[in-house]
Amino acid sequence: MILPILSALAEPTRLEAMRLLGDGQEHCTCELMQKIGATQSRMSRHMQVLKQAGLVSDRRDAQWVRYTRNRELPEALNAVVDAVLGAAQTASLSEDQERHVA
């Protein structure tokens, strides 16, 4: 079960979507699209991959689909997701610092 999770998180758009969902709130596709800068079809495809990996739950609300981080994911897998998100954040900060030094 860990390989589909790591595979899903290996893509930058999906990783950013998971970071945004990390606040514990529900987010509609339109909000994720705007914050990430993705088209509706691209965002929907990425969210479907996250859903198939068991990382997100969705709820239809009229024409919108609202996503949350899967609250039923086992604790050990949540720890893996948190570690990947933390490592990505650290790497991003390091890259920013290197750009400012150069």
Secondary structure, DSSP 8 states (H G I E B T S, - for coil): -HHHHHHHHTSHHHHHHHHHHTTSS-EEHHHHHHHHT--HHHHHHHHHHHHHTTSEEEEEETTEEEEEE-TTS-HHHHHHHHHHHHHHHHHHHHHHHHHHH-
